[in-house]
Amino acid sequence: MQKVDRTVVRNQAYRKAAISIRERHNERKNGHYCNPDIMPERSNLNIHFKRCEGTYAQAFDKMVADGTVSTRGLRPDAKVMDEMVFDVNTAYFDRHGGYEYAKRFFTETYRIAADLAGGEQYILSAVMHADERNKSLSKQLGRDVFHYHLHVVYVPVVSKEIRWSKRCKDKSLVGTVKETIRQVSHSKKWSARRKLDERGRPFYGENGKPVLLNMYSALQDYFFNQIQAAGYTDLERGQRASTAEHLSVLDYKIRQDQQQADGLDIKIQQMDAYLAKLEQRSKTVKSSSQQINGMARPALLGSRVTLEPEDWNKVKALAKETLVLRGKVFDQKRQIGADQKEIQRLRQQQPPSMLRLMQDTEDYQRAMRYAPERVQAFVRGILAEVRDKSRERRLERPQGRSYER
C-alpha cells in the first residue's frame, strides 16, 4: 500500500542570541554534521530563494536601523526571529521527477511563505536543501534518494497603532492614531484567534464560550489550501493534532545525551555558586582578622596587649563566627569535590553513550572499513552539535517573561 503524501509546515521561534545555530545548519556553515546523511558534495544544489546579506542577526539589526520593523516595547530577551520548515515525504518528490520537480514545488512554496511572513521584505533567508539523503528509502530502492525541504527564516511582525496620549497638547488628538508601526512580535502573530461564523461574528461552542483557533493549525490549513490551489492536488493535509515523533535509535541516544549535557550544565552552575559563596566567606574572614588586629594595643609593661571591654566582646563574637565559617567552608569544599567527580564521570560517559550503539552494528563496521575518516568526522559532528544544542537550550531558558509587555 502506497504511503499517503502529506504536506507539513512547522514554525519555531528564536532569540537573536540563539539563531546562529540554525544559521550554521541552514547555510551549511558547519564543518561537520551529526546527520550522517548530509552530503556536503551536493550542497551546491541547494537553492536560495532569498540569500541573507551577512548573518541573520546582522540582517535583523539592519531592518531595525532602517525602520522596516520596530522593537518598541520588547524585552531584551524576546524571541524576534521565526523559522518555518515546509516539507512533504521524500517518496512524493522521487515519484514526480526528483530535483527539478522539488524546485518547482518549493518555488511556489516560497511565494506562500512570503505571504505568511507578511511580505518578502521580512524574510531573512529561504533555502531549499537538496543534499540530505533519505537513508531508508535509498536502501529500499537501491539508489540514492534525497529529501527535499525548505527553510524560511523571517521576522514575525504585526501592525500596531500608536495613539496620542492624554499628555498631548492638542486634546482633540487624544486617543486618535498617531502612527502605525510594524512591531516585531512572535506571540501576537501566532496567538490564538476567535473562530468567526459566515457573518463574521464570534462562533460559540457548546459551553457558551467563543471557540479559539489554534494558529499553528491555521498555518497548516493555509499552506495546504494554497498548494492545492497552485495545482498540487495529489497531496493531503498533515494529520491534525498529531504529536507523533519518529526518532531513529541514534536520534534517541543523542536526545538522551543532550539531557545529560543539560544536567551537567546545572551542576557546573551549582559549583560556580559554591565557589562564589566560598570566596565571599573568605573575604569576610579576612576582614574580621584585620578588624581584630586593629583592636589590640600594646600594654605599657610586658608583652601583653590590652582590649576595651566592648572590643573584647567583638573578638569573642568574631571568633565564634569564624569557627562556624570554617565548618561551612569545609562542607562546601567537600560538595565541590563531589560535584567535580560527578562532572568528570558524565564527561567520560557522554561520548561512549552515542558510540556504543553504532559500534555494535554491521553498518558501522562496514563504514569503518571503507571510510574511516568520514565516520570519525561524523562522530565529531555529533559531539559538536550536542554541545551547540546544550548552549542553545541555555540561551533559550526564559529570564522572566520572554515576550513583549
Helices and strands as residue ranges (DSSP letters): E 6-15, G 16-18, H 19-26, G 40-45, E 47-50, H 56-66, E 79-88, H 90-95, H 99-117, G 120-122, E 123-129, H 135-141, E 149-154, E 157-163, G 171-173, E 177-184, H 186-189, E 193-194, E 212-213, H 215-229, E 236-237, H 249-295, E 297-298, E 305-306, H 309-359, H 362-370, H 372-396
